[in-house]
Amino acid sequence: MARNAKKQRSNALYEAIVQLRDAEECKRFFDDLCTPTELRSMEQRYDVAAYLMQDKVYLEILEKTGASSATISRVRRNILDNESGGAMREMILRMGLNKEEQGEEKK
C-alpha cells in the first residue's frame, strides 16, 4: 500500500478495535478477522519487536520466535526505527516488555 493510500483507508476497523473490552474479546475478534497464519505472523512480529527492544541478538530472537533474519531485520527497520509512526515501540514501552523476558503467556 502506498504511503498516500494509508490516509485514505477506512477507519472502521480501527474504531472497532479500540472498542474491544479485554484481551479475550480481542482474541475472538482477530480469530474472526484473520487466518491463523496471519495471526501468527502478527504475533511473531510483536514478539520480535519486544525482544529487539530488550537488546536481544538476532540469533537469540530467531531461536525464541522462529522468525527469519529477514523478518527480524524488517521489524527493526519498519517498526522500531519509526517508519510506521512508532506505535509498536510506544506499545512495548507501555506494556513494559522492553525490560523483562517475554513469557509464553504474554503473547
C-alpha positions as CSV (number, residue, x, y, z in Angstrom):
1,M,0.0,0.0,0.0
2,A,1.4,3.4,-1.0
3,R,2.1,5.8,1.8
4,N,-0.5,8.2,0.4
5,A,-3.2,5.5,0.3
6,K,-2.8,4.9,4.0
7,K,-4.5,8.2,4.8
8,Q,-7.5,7.2,2.6
9,R,-8.3,3.9,4.2
10,S,-11.4,3.3,6.3
11,N,-11.2,3.9,10.0
12,A,-14.0,1.5,10.7
13,L,-11.6,-1.4,11.6
14,Y,-9.5,0.7,13.9
15,E,-12.6,2.2,15.6
16,A,-13.8,-1.3,16.2
17,I,-10.5,-2.4,17.7
18,V,-10.5,0.4,20.3
19,Q,-14.0,-0.7,21.4
20,L,-12.8,-4.2,22.4
21,R,-13.3,-4.7,26.1
22,D,-10.5,-7.1,27.0
23,A,-7.8,-9.5,25.7
24,E,-10.2,-12.4,25.3
25,E,-12.7,-10.4,23.2
26,C,-9.7,-9.1,21.2
27,K,-8.5,-12.7,20.5
28,R,-12.0,-13.7,19.4
29,F,-12.3,-10.6,17.1
30,F,-8.9,-11.3,15.5
31,D,-9.8,-15.0,15.2
32,D,-12.9,-13.9,13.2
33,L,-10.9,-11.4,11.1
34,C,-7.6,-13.1,10.3
35,T,-6.4,-16.5,9.2
36,P,-4.3,-18.5,11.7
37,T,-1.2,-17.7,9.5
38,E,-1.9,-14.0,9.6
39,L,-2.4,-14.0,13.3
40,R,0.9,-16.0,13.9
41,S,2.7,-13.6,11.7
42,M,1.5,-10.5,13.6
43,E,2.2,-12.2,17.0
44,Q,5.6,-13.2,15.8
45,R,6.5,-9.6,14.7
46,Y,5.3,-8.2,18.0
47,D,7.4,-10.7,19.9
48,V,10.4,-9.9,17.7
49,A,9.9,-6.2,18.3
50,A,9.8,-6.7,22.1
51,Y,13.0,-8.8,22.0
52,L,14.8,-6.2,19.9
53,M,13.9,-3.6,22.5
54,Q,15.4,-5.9,25.1
55,D,18.6,-5.7,23.0
56,K,18.5,-9.4,22.2
57,V,20.7,-10.5,19.3
58,Y,19.2,-11.9,16.1
59,L,20.2,-15.5,16.7
60,E,18.5,-15.4,20.1
61,I,15.4,-13.9,18.7
62,L,15.3,-16.4,15.9
63,E,15.6,-19.3,18.5
64,K,12.8,-17.8,20.7
65,T,10.4,-16.8,17.9
66,G,11.2,-18.9,14.8
67,A,11.3,-15.6,12.8
68,S,13.7,-15.5,9.9
69,S,16.6,-13.0,9.9
70,A,14.8,-11.2,7.1
71,T,11.7,-10.8,9.3
72,I,13.8,-9.6,12.3
73,S,15.5,-7.0,10.0
74,R,12.2,-5.9,8.7
75,V,10.7,-5.4,12.1
76,R,13.7,-3.4,13.2
77,R,13.6,-1.2,10.1
78,N,9.9,-0.8,9.7
79,I,8.5,-0.9,13.2
80,L,11.2,0.1,15.7
81,D,13.1,2.6,13.5
82,N,9.9,4.7,13.4
83,E,9.0,4.3,9.8
84,S,5.5,3.2,10.8
85,G,4.8,6.0,13.3
86,G,6.5,4.4,16.3
87,A,3.3,2.9,17.7
88,M,4.8,-0.5,18.2
89,R,7.7,1.0,20.2
90,E,5.3,3.0,22.2
91,M,3.1,0.0,23.0
92,I,6.1,-2.2,24.0
93,L,7.3,0.5,26.4
94,R,3.8,0.9,27.8
95,M,3.5,-2.8,28.4
96,G,6.9,-2.9,30.0
97,L,8.0,-5.7,27.6
98,N,11.3,-3.9,26.8
99,K,12.5,-4.7,30.4
100,E,11.6,-8.3,31.0
101,E,11.8,-11.7,29.5
102,Q,8.7,-12.4,27.5
103,G,6.8,-15.4,28.8
104,E,4.7,-17.7,26.6
105,E,1.5,-16.2,28.3
106,K,2.4,-12.6,27.2
107,K,1.9,-13.4,23.5
